[in-house]
Amino acid sequence: MKISLFYEFALPRPWTDDDEYQMFQDGLDEVELADQAGFSTVWLTEHHFLEEYCHSTAPEMFLAAASQRTENIRLGFGIMHLPPAINHPARAAERVATLDHLSNGRVEFGTGESSSVGELGGFAIDPADKRAQWEEALQVTVRCLTEAPFTGFKGNHIEMPARNVVPKPRQTPHPPLWVACTRPSSVQMAARMGIGALSFAYTGPEALGERVRGYYQEFEDHAAPMVPQMNPNILAIGGDLSMMVAPTDEQAIERLGVGGGFFSYGIMHYYMTGMHTPGRTEVWQSYLDAVKEDPSVAYGPGRGAIGSPDTVREFLRGYEASGVDEIILLLNPRSHEATMESLEIMGREVLPEFIERDKKAVAEKAKRMAPILAKAEARRVPMPSPAFDEDYAFGGLPTGRGGTFTAGEIPEAMAEIEEGQKQAAARLEEQQRQLEERGQG
């Protein structure tokens, strides 16, 4: 089982002018240390308008910075929203491919639909359309990553003409594909599509074992991939509380403090129970009030990688026994120094045995999955892709509806360039004339 980290970049109020700056700088330091410690992947979510709960609105920017301070840790979108109003498929492909080059081929491409009222409403997306939008966008994004040129698409939500989207990713044919899954049915859907399941369900290892078995059974029986490269893997969150490792259990619980449950509380606030006034509702204060009423909101034994190395090791072994391929550990808001020590202890005292066992497990899984992947390949559904019209070309000045000319700034700019070229030529001619006169004199 691989062990990874998951960033939401929660930033509880009150805020100072430097808080967001410091949050990202601390995050980069942590990822650099996590790379040295042996964590498998750093996954970044993408959310918009969910203040305090998540300030990770442009994950590709942070991951690009992290790529220059790390060597081995993989860089995961966990996830990128694919509805085109949020991320147009061509732009998604461009950013993923660029990051793949910057990181020397370390991108994991997790995708999703978006689910919160804040985000869907903010981008004027009808919730009834979000699954269909994701399906179209995934198809178009993958084709933009792999086709040279992309030959065009016209669906119910996306229309795009033929274009050659560049760059193409370093990993061929594309980075590993994943989809966010919160229910068993979406895990089954991921298996049928032949892509990885990011199982963002906060369940214990026993229930997770059933979900893992269901994923692989569905994969074996019904996987009919549309994407070029299958990714038979399932990932889960290791508990609903933030990771905190210290020399003793007591020290870990003390360092976790009151913030450990803010991640789960933020989900409840933005996705289920809360009413939010932008820029006014104080989510952290509401959380503190909930903790006063019920301390288990902030902490409960066995709900996260919290404690001494021995305690955390046993906690992780329970997830390993479920058969899950990878778990992600949440990080506590505003606890940089304690998080850095946790990462150091994990790398020194906990991760080595899991890394060693995972190497063997990956090799055994490859042998076990080979005939299953062959069966899935035989069921492959070709991705619809119109033939490229070799006579198609684009160019000239843009025009608006009905042929109305709308790009007057372009010929004006060209005229200015041409005039500048004439003036430069005249200056050069005058300089040459003056040199000749001096030579004759």
C-alpha positions as CSV (number, residue, x, y, z in Angstrom):
1,M,0.0,0.0,0.0
2,K,1.3,3.4,-1.0
3,I,1.0,6.2,1.6
4,S,0.4,9.8,0.3
5,L,-0.6,13.2,1.5
6,F,-3.7,15.2,0.7
7,Y,-3.8,19.0,0.7
8,E,-7.0,21.2,0.9
9,F,-5.1,24.2,2.2
10,A,-7.6,25.1,4.8
11,L,-7.0,28.5,6.3
12,P,-9.2,29.3,9.3
13,R,-9.9,32.9,10.2
14,P,-8.8,35.3,11.5
15,W,-6.6,36.2,8.5
16,T,-3.6,38.5,8.3
17,D,-2.2,39.9,5.0
18,D,0.6,37.3,5.0
19,D,-1.4,34.2,5.8
20,E,-2.1,32.9,2.3
21,Y,1.5,33.5,1.3
22,Q,2.8,31.7,4.4
23,M,0.4,28.8,3.9
24,F,1.8,28.1,0.4
25,Q,5.4,28.5,1.5
26,D,4.9,26.1,4.4
27,G,3.2,23.7,2.0
28,L,6.2,23.7,-0.3
29,D,8.5,23.0,2.6
30,E,6.3,20.1,3.7
31,V,6.2,18.6,0.2
32,E,9.9,18.8,-0.1
33,L,10.3,17.0,3.2
34,A,7.6,14.5,2.2
35,D,9.6,13.7,-0.9
36,Q,12.7,13.0,1.1
37,A,10.7,10.9,3.6
38,G,9.3,8.6,1.0
39,F,5.7,9.5,0.6
40,S,4.3,8.3,-2.7
41,T,2.2,11.2,-3.9
42,V,1.0,14.6,-2.9
43,W,-2.6,15.1,-4.0
44,L,-4.1,18.6,-4.2
45,T,-7.8,19.2,-4.5
46,E,-9.3,22.0,-6.6
47,H,-12.1,24.0,-5.0
48,H,-13.5,27.5,-5.6
49,F,-15.3,30.0,-3.3
50,L,-15.0,27.6,-0.3
51,E,-13.3,30.1,2.0
52,E,-11.5,28.9,5.1
53,Y,-12.2,25.2,4.2
54,C,-10.1,25.2,1.0
55,H,-7.8,27.8,-0.6
56,S,-6.5,25.3,-3.2
57,T,-8.0,27.0,-6.2
58,A,-5.2,26.5,-8.7
59,P,-3.5,23.2,-7.8
60,E,-1.4,23.1,-11.0
61,M,0.4,26.3,-9.8
62,F,1.4,24.8,-6.5
63,L,2.3,21.5,-8.0
64,A,4.5,23.2,-10.6
65,A,6.4,24.9,-7.8
66,A,6.6,21.7,-5.9
67,S,7.9,19.9,-9.0
68,Q,11.0,22.1,-8.8
69,R,11.8,21.2,-5.2
70,T,11.2,17.5,-5.4
71,E,12.6,14.5,-7.3
72,N,10.5,11.4,-6.7
73,I,7.1,12.2,-5.2
74,R,4.3,12.1,-7.7
75,L,2.0,15.1,-8.1
76,G,-1.7,14.4,-8.1
77,F,-4.8,16.4,-9.1
78,G,-7.2,15.2,-6.5
79,I,-9.2,16.4,-8.3
80,M,-9.4,18.8,-11.3
81,H,-13.0,19.8,-12.0
82,L,-13.9,19.1,-15.6
83,P,-17.2,20.9,-16.2
84,P,-16.2,23.2,-19.1
85,A,-17.4,26.3,-17.3
86,I,-14.6,25.7,-14.7
87,N,-11.9,24.1,-16.8
88,H,-12.3,23.9,-20.6
89,P,-11.0,20.5,-21.8
90,A,-8.2,22.0,-24.0
91,R,-7.0,24.1,-21.1
92,A,-7.1,21.1,-18.7
93,A,-5.0,19.1,-21.2
94,E,-2.5,22.0,-21.7
95,R,-2.0,22.4,-17.9
96,V,-1.7,18.7,-17.2
97,A,0.8,18.2,-20.0
98,T,2.9,21.2,-19.1
99,L,3.1,20.0,-15.5
100,D,4.0,16.6,-16.7
101,H,7.1,18.0,-18.5
102,L,8.1,20.3,-15.6
103,S,8.0,17.3,-13.2
104,N,9.7,14.8,-15.5
105,G,6.5,12.7,-15.9
106,R,5.2,12.6,-12.3
107,V,1.6,13.7,-12.8
108,E,-1.5,11.8,-11.6
109,F,-4.6,13.2,-13.3
110,G,-7.6,12.9,-11.0
111,T,-10.9,14.3,-12.4
112,G,-14.3,15.0,-11.1
113,E,-17.7,16.8,-11.5
114,S,-17.9,19.3,-8.6
115,S,-20.7,18.8,-6.0
116,S,-21.0,21.9,-3.9
117,V,-23.7,24.6,-4.3
118,G,-21.0,27.2,-3.9
119,E,-19.0,26.0,-6.9
120,L,-21.8,24.8,-9.2
121,G,-23.8,27.9,-8.6
122,G,-20.8,30.1,-8.9
123,F,-20.1,28.8,-12.4
124,A,-23.8,28.6,-13.4
125,I,-23.7,24.8,-13.8
126,D,-27.0,22.9,-13.4
127,P,-26.4,20.0,-11.0
128,A,-28.5,17.8,-13.3
129,D,-25.9,18.3,-16.1
130,K,-22.7,17.8,-14.1
131,R,-22.2,14.0,-14.8
132,A,-22.9,14.4,-18.5
133,Q,-20.5,17.4,-18.6
134,W,-17.8,15.4,-16.9
135,E,-18.2,12.5,-19.3
136,E,-17.9,14.7,-22.3
137,A,-15.1,16.7,-20.9
138,L,-13.1,13.6,-19.9
139,Q,-13.4,12.3,-23.4
140,V,-12.3,15.6,-25.0
141,T,-9.5,16.2,-22.5
142,V,-8.0,12.8,-23.1
143,R,-8.2,13.2,-26.9
144,C,-6.6,16.6,-26.6
145,L,-3.8,15.0,-24.7
146,T,-3.2,12.2,-27.2
147,E,-4.4,13.2,-30.7
148,A,-2.2,15.1,-33.1
149,P,-4.3,16.9,-34.1
150,F,-7.4,16.7,-32.0
151,T,-10.0,16.2,-34.7
152,G,-13.0,18.0,-33.2
153,F,-16.0,17.3,-31.0
154,K,-19.6,18.4,-30.9
155,G,-21.7,17.2,-27.9
156,N,-24.5,18.5,-25.7
157,H,-22.2,20.6,-23.5
158,I,-18.9,21.0,-25.4
159,E,-18.2,22.0,-29.0
160,M,-14.6,22.4,-30.2
161,P,-13.1,22.4,-33.8
162,A,-10.0,20.6,-34.8
163,R,-6.8,22.0,-33.1
164,N,-3.5,20.6,-32.3
165,V,-3.3,21.0,-28.5
166,V,0.3,21.4,-27.3
167,P,2.3,20.3,-25.5
168,K,1.6,16.6,-25.3
169,P,2.4,15.0,-21.9
170,R,5.7,13.4,-21.1
171,Q,4.0,10.2,-19.9
172,T,2.7,8.3,-22.9
173,P,0.0,8.0,-23.9
174,H,-1.2,10.2,-20.9
175,P,-0.8,10.4,-17.2
176,P,-2.7,7.9,-15.1
177,L,-6.4,8.8,-15.0
178,W,-8.6,8.8,-11.9
179,V,-12.1,9.9,-11.0
180,A,-13.4,11.1,-7.6
181,C,-15.8,8.6,-6.0
182,T,-17.9,9.1,-2.9
183,R,-20.4,6.2,-3.3
184,P,-20.0,2.5,-4.1
185,S,-21.8,3.1,-7.4
186,S,-19.2,5.6,-8.6
187,V,-16.4,3.2,-7.6
188,Q,-18.1,0.6,-9.8
189,M,-18.3,3.2,-12.6
190,A,-14.5,3.9,-12.3
191,A,-13.9,0.1,-12.6
192,R,-16.1,-0.2,-15.7
193,M,-14.2,2.7,-17.4
194,G,-10.9,1.1,-16.5
195,I,-9.6,4.1,-14.5
196,G,-8.5,4.7,-10.9
197,A,-11.0,5.3,-8.2
198,L,-10.3,8.1,-5.8
199,S,-12.6,6.9,-3.1
200,F,-13.2,10.0,-1.0
201,A,-15.4,8.1,1.5
202,Y,-14.5,8.4,5.2
203,T,-14.9,4.8,6.2
204,G,-12.9,2.5,8.3
205,P,-10.7,-0.3,6.8
206,E,-13.3,-3.0,7.3
207,A,-15.9,-1.3,5.1
208,L,-13.2,-0.2,2.7
209,G,-12.2,-3.8,2.1
210,E,-15.7,-4.5,0.6
211,R,-15.3,-1.5,-1.6
212,V,-11.9,-2.6,-2.8
213,R,-13.1,-6.1,-3.6
214,G,-16.1,-4.7,-5.4
215,Y,-13.9,-2.4,-7.5
216,Y,-11.6,-5.2,-8.7
217,Q,-14.5,-7.7,-9.3
218,E,-16.3,-5.1,-11.4
219,F,-13.0,-4.4,-13.2
220,E,-12.5,-8.1,-14.0
221,D,-16.1,-8.7,-15.1
222,H,-17.1,-5.5,-16.9
223,A,-14.2,-3.1,-17.5
224,A,-14.5,-1.8,-21.1
225,P,-12.1,1.1,-21.3
226,M,-12.6,4.1,-23.5
227,V,-9.3,5.8,-22.4
228,P,-6.1,4.7,-24.1
229,Q,-4.3,3.6,-20.9
230,M,-6.1,1.8,-18.1
231,N,-5.3,2.5,-14.4
232,P,-6.5,-0.3,-12.2
233,N,-6.1,1.3,-8.8
234,I,-8.2,2.3,-5.8
235,L,-7.2,5.0,-3.3
236,A,-8.9,6.0,-0.1
237,I,-8.6,8.5,2.7
238,G,-6.9,7.1,5.8
239,G,-9.5,8.3,8.4
240,D,-11.4,11.5,8.7
241,L,-8.9,13.3,11.0
242,S,-5.6,15.0,10.2
243,M,-2.3,13.1,10.5
244,M,-0.2,13.9,13.5
245,V,2.7,11.8,14.6
246,A,4.9,12.5,17.6
247,P,7.2,10.6,20.0
248,T,4.2,9.6,22.2
249,D,0.4,9.3,21.8
250,E,-0.1,12.1,24.3
251,Q,2.1,14.5,22.4
252,A,0.4,13.7,19.1
253,I,-3.0,14.4,20.5
254,E,-1.8,17.7,22.1
255,R,-0.2,18.8,18.9
256,L,-3.3,17.9,16.9
257,G,-5.2,20.4,19.0
258,V,-8.6,21.4,18.1
259,G,-8.1,21.5,14.3
260,G,-8.1,17.8,13.5
261,G,-11.7,17.6,12.5
262,F,-12.0,20.8,10.5
263,F,-11.8,19.0,7.2
264,S,-14.8,16.9,7.9
265,Y,-16.7,19.8,9.4
266,G,-16.0,21.9,6.3
267,I,-17.5,19.3,4.1
268,M,-20.6,19.3,6.2
269,H,-20.8,23.0,6.1
270,Y,-20.3,23.5,2.3
271,Y,-21.9,20.4,1.0
272,M,-24.8,19.5,3.4
273,T,-25.9,21.5,6.4
274,G,-24.4,25.0,6.3
275,M,-25.8,28.3,4.9
276,H,-22.9,30.5,3.7
277,T,-22.7,34.2,3.2
278,P,-19.6,35.0,1.1
279,G,-17.0,36.9,3.0
280,R,-19.1,37.0,6.1
281,T,-19.8,33.5,7.5
282,E,-17.0,32.5,9.9
283,V,-16.6,28.8,9.3
284,W,-13.8,28.3,11.8
285,Q,-15.7,30.0,14.6
286,S,-18.7,27.8,13.8
287,Y,-16.5,24.8,14.0
288,L,-15.1,25.8,17.4
289,D,-18.7,26.2,18.7
290,A,-19.5,22.7,17.5
291,V,-16.3,21.3,19.2
292,K,-17.4,22.9,22.5
293,E,-20.7,21.2,22.2
294,D,-19.2,17.9,21.2
295,P,-15.4,17.4,21.5
296,S,-15.5,14.3,19.3
297,V,-15.9,16.6,16.3
298,A,-12.2,17.4,16.8
299,Y,-10.8,14.1,17.9
300,G,-11.7,10.5,18.4
301,P,-9.4,7.5,18.8
302,G,-8.8,5.4,15.7
303,R,-10.1,8.0,13.2
304,G,-6.7,9.0,11.8
305,A,-3.0,8.5,11.7
306,I,-2.5,10.1,15.1
307,G,-0.1,9.0,17.8
308,S,3.3,7.5,18.3
309,P,5.1,5.6,15.5
310,D,3.8,2.3,16.9
311,T,0.2,3.6,17.1
312,V,0.3,5.0,13.6
313,R,2.0,1.9,12.2
314,E,-0.8,-0.3,13.5
315,F,-3.4,2.1,12.2
316,L,-1.9,2.0,8.7
317,R,-1.6,-1.8,8.8
318,G,-5.4,-2.0,9.2
319,Y,-5.8,-0.1,5.9
320,E,-3.1,-2.2,4.2
321,A,-5.1,-5.3,5.1
322,S,-8.1,-4.0,3.3
323,G,-6.3,-4.4,0.0
324,V,-6.5,-0.7,-1.0
325,D,-3.6,0.4,-3.3
326,E,-3.0,3.8,-1.7
327,I,-4.2,5.9,1.2
328,I,-4.0,9.6,1.6
329,L,-3.5,11.3,4.9
330,L,-5.0,14.7,5.7
331,L,-3.0,17.6,7.1
332,N,-3.9,19.8,10.1
333,P,-4.5,23.5,9.4
334,R,-2.0,26.0,10.8
335,S,0.3,23.4,12.3
336,H,3.4,23.7,10.1
337,E,6.1,22.9,12.7
338,A,4.2,19.9,14.1
339,T,3.5,18.7,10.5
340,M,7.2,18.9,9.6
341,E,8.1,16.7,12.6
342,S,5.3,14.3,11.7
343,L,6.7,13.9,8.2
344,E,10.2,13.3,9.6
345,I,9.0,10.7,12.0
346,M,6.9,9.0,9.3
347,G,9.9,8.8,7.0
348,R,12.3,7.5,9.6
349,E,10.1,5.1,11.6
350,V,6.9,4.2,9.7
351,L,7.1,4.4,5.9
352,P,10.1,2.1,5.2
353,E,8.3,-1.2,5.9
354,F,5.3,-0.1,3.9
355,I,7.4,0.9,1.0
356,E,9.2,-2.4,1.0
357,R,6.0,-4.4,1.1
358,D,4.4,-2.2,-1.6
359,K,7.3,-3.0,-4.1
360,K,6.5,-6.7,-3.7
361,A,2.8,-6.1,-3.8
362,V,3.0,-4.1,-7.1
363,A,5.0,-6.9,-8.7
364,E,2.5,-9.6,-7.6
365,K,-0.4,-7.4,-8.7
366,A,1.1,-6.9,-12.2
367,K,1.1,-10.7,-12.7
368,R,-2.4,-11.1,-11.2
369,M,-3.9,-8.3,-13.3
370,A,-2.3,-9.2,-16.7
371,P,-5.0,-11.6,-17.8
372,I,-7.7,-9.3,-16.4
373,L,-6.4,-6.4,-18.3
374,A,-6.3,-8.5,-21.4
375,K,-10.0,-9.4,-21.0
376,A,-10.8,-5.7,-20.5
377,E,-8.8,-4.8,-23.6
378,A,-10.9,-7.2,-25.6
379,R,-14.0,-5.3,-24.4
380,R,-12.6,-1.9,-25.3
381,V,-15.0,0.7,-26.5
382,P,-13.3,2.9,-29.1
383,M,-13.4,6.5,-28.2
384,P,-15.5,8.3,-30.8
385,S,-13.2,10.5,-32.9
386,P,-14.1,11.9,-36.3
387,A,-11.6,11.6,-39.1
388,F,-9.4,14.6,-39.6
389,D,-10.3,16.7,-42.6
390,E,-7.0,17.2,-44.3
391,D,-8.5,20.2,-46.2
392,Y,-9.5,22.0,-43.0
393,A,-7.5,25.1,-42.1
394,F,-8.1,28.2,-40.0
395,G,-6.7,31.7,-40.4
396,G,-7.5,35.3,-41.3
397,L,-9.1,37.9,-39.1
398,P,-11.7,36.9,-36.6
399,T,-15.3,37.9,-37.4
400,G,-18.4,38.0,-35.3
401,R,-22.0,36.9,-35.9
402,G,-23.2,37.4,-39.4
403,G,-19.7,38.2,-40.6
404,T,-19.4,41.4,-38.6
405,F,-15.8,42.4,-38.4
406,T,-14.7,42.5,-34.7
407,A,-11.0,42.5,-34.7
408,G,-10.1,46.1,-35.8
409,E,-7.2,46.2,-33.3
410,I,-5.3,43.6,-35.3
411,P,-4.8,45.6,-38.5
412,E,-4.2,48.7,-36.4
413,A,-1.4,46.8,-34.6
414,M,0.0,45.5,-37.8
415,A,0.0,49.0,-39.3
416,E,1.9,50.2,-36.3
417,I,4.4,47.4,-36.6
418,E,4.9,48.2,-40.3
419,E,5.4,51.9,-39.6
420,G,7.9,51.0,-36.9
421,Q,9.8,48.8,-39.4
422,K,9.9,51.7,-41.9
423,Q,11.2,54.1,-39.3
424,A,13.9,51.6,-38.2
425,A,15.0,51.2,-41.8
426,A,15.1,55.0,-42.3
427,R,17.2,55.4,-39.2
428,L,19.6,52.7,-40.3
429,E,19.9,54.3,-43.7
430,E,20.6,57.7,-42.2
431,Q,23.2,56.2,-39.9
432,Q,24.9,54.5,-42.9
433,R,24.9,57.8,-44.8
434,Q,26.5,59.6,-41.9
435,L,29.2,57.0,-41.6
436,E,30.0,57.3,-45.3
437,E,30.2,61.1,-45.1
438,R,32.7,60.8,-42.2
439,G,34.8,58.3,-44.2
440,Q,35.0,60.6,-47.2
441,G,35.9,63.5,-44.9
